[in-house]
Amino acid sequence: MRHRIGRSTLVPVFLACCMTTSAAHAAVATFDSLTEGFYGSELIDGGIRFFDPDWYFPGVPGTFAIDQADENLGDDPFFSEPNGMGLNIYQNGPQGGGGRFGSISFELDGGGRGDEASVDIWFNQLDGPNSVILAAYFGGALVDSTSVDGPINCCDVHVRLELSGIVFDSLRLFGVGPANDGAAFMLIDNVTIGAVPLPAGLWLMGSACVAFAGFVRRGRRSGREA
């Protein structure tokens, strides 16, 4: 005996398949798998691509520098041991530098959109007139920003800059102000981007939906033959 599968049963299952979305995930760069030293003008860690480093020092190109800092920051619960990231300067050994920092850009490696971001910063100096800004962009247009203002005079002062509730495709962390050409003196860690959920396995979802459509057709033929 053949059992007829009703259209009313298959359609909700089909729609559920087609509407399934993946859970959001976060890319996190802790720099802890990298060796202390210089890394040029592009660096990828934890699913995040960093680029366009600027030291705000005329005539000197920016370069990413991984700096071990577990001696002076190891007891800070916000620091992921052993490394942080700065620009152009690092100190050999476990005492982190927190040197001159102008600006960097970063995004999800391979592209994609985010809906939240955060950066942990340890300041050694942020002059009174200056600020450090975390800005989010979509298609080159600014969509949101947050900032911390000086003065921060000393030493290893932790600040977390966070953005959420917006959609972006790139971010920039940068200093502004009249002192030191807008630069701060700082080290960063735990750079996080929350990726926007996309339809779960687009190619797999498409295959599943096609399979369900075929199943519906077969069910209809079986129903006519019964």
C-alpha angles and dihedrals in degrees: 000000000000121000116217115222109215123231089230089062097048100044097064090047090049092050092047090055093049095046098047114123130195121247115260116257134193129229111215127190112200096159089218096124091056128089119244110263145069123323106183126234098321131047132175122198134154094358094307126112118212120197145153098047114189122188093191088233112127114242095008117103117226120249131180115248126195110212126191109225108162093118096062099024102030093101092051108102091211094057120091106214137266109007143041131176131245138153132270096335136067134163119232112244134017099316106096120221111212092199136173113320127185113164145322135185125215142176142165109296107253093019129271137137130281132201101192137027140177139181128194112217131190112200127205091173138002111169119231098251093045135087136192114220133197107203131184124209136191118196089347094305122116111246103171144345143187130193149187121221132213156270100088106147106175154036142343091322110176123223127168118208114201138182128186143154095052136088119236141161101205141019138205130201112197146154126235134184144083099276120086090355088294095303126140129202108237152119126229134209141165097037105187134190120183108213120224109248114252129196105291109265098339095206092044091047091051091051091049092050091050090049091051091050090054090047090054091052092048090049091053092050091048090050092054092048094049 
